[in-house]
Amino acid sequence: MREKAIAIGVMLMLVMTFTPVSAAQEDVPPYPGLFCPDSPLYGLKIALENIDEAVSRSADAKLDKQVAHAEERIVEAKAMIEKGKPEAAEKAMDGYTAKAAAIDATATKPNVTEKGLQHAQQMLSKHEAVLQGLIGDLSILEQYEPALQRALNKRRTAEDTLNRVIAKMVPEEVPIEERPEAPPAKGEKKSDKKK
């Protein structure tokens, strides 16, 4: 019975959350999803995405899903802006802000690889271009700007964390003259080594 419930939940999640996300494009495609932020089932969609992230097999997979879901929030926000639904657009941007915070937390996990972090970093850079474009779009009303700005700021926080974690993973090159002197070999005196 439990396996059947899990299978049904997974199937429902796949049907509801499968939305093509195009992080490689600087322009946001139209939102083809079933449940927009103005839908009564939107909360269920977000809950299923969170479960999908939680059951990821690796920290890299979780990070990848979080980045994709964050991008989907941008696509949803743009769709809601175009439909003139400020509350729904703000809900999507708040969702982006929450995903950026989740990315920030996942990035500090010890089992995240440098490759996973760099991929997330690339995607967040693309998110920045889209968010900046939305903020700079003269056709978008000022009422949307605070939510877009909050999302952009949280994205920057997540990217700062990614940069910091990546920097810790990549050892800095220490100039030869600053390297500590190697200890003398067994049986060799320190003064013998310098001769």
Secondary structure, 3 states (H helix, E strand, C coil): CHHHHHHHHHHHHHHHHCCCCCCCCCCCCCCCCCCCCCCCCHHHHHHHHHHHHHCCCCHHHHHHHHHHHHHHHHHHHHHHHHCCCHHHHHHHHHHHHHHHHHHHHHHCCCCCCHHHHHHHHHHHHHHHHHHHHHHHCCCCCHHHHHHHHHHHHHHHHHHHHHHHHHHHHCCCCCCHHHCCCCCCCCCCCHHHHCC
